[in-house]
């Protein structure tokens, strides 16, 4: 199955939607070239959406690691979105959490590029304690 890449933008962040297999051969080279062209054009904040990726081999993973490091060197970042079942365990198993930020929600992935958007946490215990103090 040939790898297809659709590119879109959300709030200035480029999102690459991959569909197919990310494996050794034309597939991994296509991803590497697309990411490098974004980086060369000064677009150094990218989300790679893997929701429709059926298989990732070690070469495909190596391509993502290489590109993530290149983006970091340029002052940007590359994050992964929608790792499925067995793929979701890859960063933990291979100790790649230092290289990748992974998200299951596109809004959260986009917001990760904007540190000021950290959501306010609602702590029910704090609320209850405040209510008791007021009473």
C-alpha positions in Angstrom: 0.0 0.0 0.0 1.4 3.3 -1.1 1.8 6.0 1.6 -0.3 9.1 1.0 0.4 12.4 2.7 -2.2 15.2 3.0 -0.9 18.5 4.3 -3.0 21.1 6.0 -2.5 24.0 8.5 -4.2 24.9 11.7 -3.2 28.1 13.5 0.1 28.2 11.6 1.0 24.7 12.6 1.5 22.3 9.7 -0.3 18.9 10.0 0.7 16.0 7.8 -2.0 13.3 7.7 -0.3 10.0 6.7 -2.3 7.1 5.3 -0.7 3.7 4.4 2.5 2.2 5.7 5.6 4.0 6.9 8.3 1.5 6.0 11.7 1.2 4.3 11.6 2.4 0.7 9.8 5.2 -1.1 7.4 5.6 1.9 10.0 6.7 4.4 11.9 8.8 1.8 8.6 10.6 1.0 8.0 11.5 4.6 11.6 12.6 5.1 11.6 14.8 2.0 8.2 16.4 2.9 9.4 17.2 6.4 12.7 18.5 5.1 10.9 20.7 2.6 8.8 22.2 5.4 11.9 22.8 7.5 13.8 24.4 4.6 10.8 26.7 4.1 11.0 27.9 7.7 8.0 25.9 8.9 9.6 24.3 11.9 6.4 23.3 13.9 4.7 20.2 12.6 2.3 17.6 13.7 2.5 14.1 12.1 -0.9 12.5 12.2 -0.5 8.7 12.2 -4.2 7.8 12.6 -4.4 6.1 9.2 -0.9 4.5 9.3 -1.2 0.7 9.3 2.4 -0.2 9.9 5.6 1.5 11.0 8.9 -0.4 10.7 12.3 0.5 12.3 13.2 2.6 9.3 10.0 4.6 9.4 10.5 5.1 13.1 14.1 6.2 12.5 12.9 8.7 9.9 10.6 10.2 12.5 13.4 10.3 15.1 15.8 11.9 12.7 13.3 14.6 11.6 12.2 15.3 15.2 15.8 16.0 16.1 16.3 18.2 13.0 13.2 20.2 14.0 14.4 20.6 17.5 17.9 21.8 16.3 16.1 24.5 14.3 14.2 25.7 17.3 10.9 24.1 16.4 9.3 20.8 17.2 7.7 17.8 15.6 4.9 16.0 17.5 3.1 12.8 16.8 -0.7 12.5 16.8 -3.0 9.5 17.0 -0.6 6.7 17.7 -2.7 3.5 17.6 -2.6 0.5 19.9 0.8 -1.1 19.5 2.3 2.1 18.0 1.4 4.0 21.1 3.7 1.8 23.1 6.7 2.5 20.8 8.0 5.7 22.4 7.8 4.1 25.9 9.4 0.8 24.8 12.2 2.4 22.9 12.7 5.2 25.4 11.9 7.8 22.8 9.8 10.0 25.0 12.8 12.4 25.1 12.5 12.8 21.4 8.7 12.8 20.8 5.7 14.4 22.3 2.7 12.3 21.5 -1.0 13.3 21.6 -4.3 11.5 21.0 -6.2 14.8 20.4 -5.5 17.3 17.6 -6.6 20.3 19.7 -4.2 19.3 22.5 -1.4 18.7 19.9 -1.9 22.2 18.4 -2.1 23.8 21.8 1.3 22.2 22.7 2.9 24.7 20.4 1.4 27.6 22.5 2.6 27.3 26.1 0.3 30.1 27.2 -2.6 27.8 26.4 -2.1 25.3 29.2 -5.5 24.5 30.5 -6.5 25.5 34.0 -6.9 22.3 36.1 -10.0 22.0 38.1 -9.3 20.3 41.4 -12.5 19.1 43.1 -10.7 18.8 46.4 -9.7 22.5 46.3 -13.3 23.4 45.5 -14.7 21.4 48.4 -12.2 22.9 50.8 -13.0 26.4 49.6 -16.8 25.7 50.1 -16.1 24.4 53.7 -14.1 27.6 54.5 -16.9 29.8 53.2 -19.5 27.9 55.3 
